[in-house]
Amino acid sequence: MRKFFQYVQEALPVRMKAIHVLNTEPVMDKLMLLIRPFMDKKFFDMLKFHNKNDDLEKFYDTVIPRSTLPPDFGGTAPDTQTLHKKCMQQLQMLEPYFKAEEEQRLEALPDKKRDKAMERAFKNLDID
């Protein structure tokens, strides 16, 4: 768990201002007290939990518009299944780009490292 939080806090190539977690149970506050020792104070302060019973109108007005959230979270955007399908279609359209990028990266490696990288790629290969 410590390594995960270290990755999120220090290595993730995203600059986060806040992380909002919606529809949480009240027990989440107690759980966070257990997890807090593994987290950086700055990261912990970024976390914002919104209970199921909270009035989210202020959240929709100040943090993120209702139009950008799926109905699961009280928004008006398409549902998560539709968004997932759309995302998968976009990723499939980008498949040639990903393959070309991988080939370019492998070609830049010396022969010995290239063989090991290819071997690892085949070990991790998922077949549908």
URVENVEN-V312981 format. One record per residue. SS is DSSP state (h for helix, s for strand, l for the rest). Layout:
SS
SS
This chain:
l
h
h
h
h
h
h
h
h
h
h
l
l
l
l
l
l
l
s
s
s
s
s
s
l
l
h
h
h
h
h
h
h
h
h
h
h
h
l
l
h
h
h
h
h
h
s
s
s
s
s
l
l
l
l
l
h
h
h
h
h
h
l
l
l
h
h
h
l
s
h
h
h
l
l
l
s
l
l
h
h
h
h
h
h
h
h
h
h
h
h
h
h
l
h
h
h
h
h
h
h
h
h
h
h
h
h
h
l
l
h
h
h
h
h
h
h
h
h
h
h
h
h
l
l
l
l
l
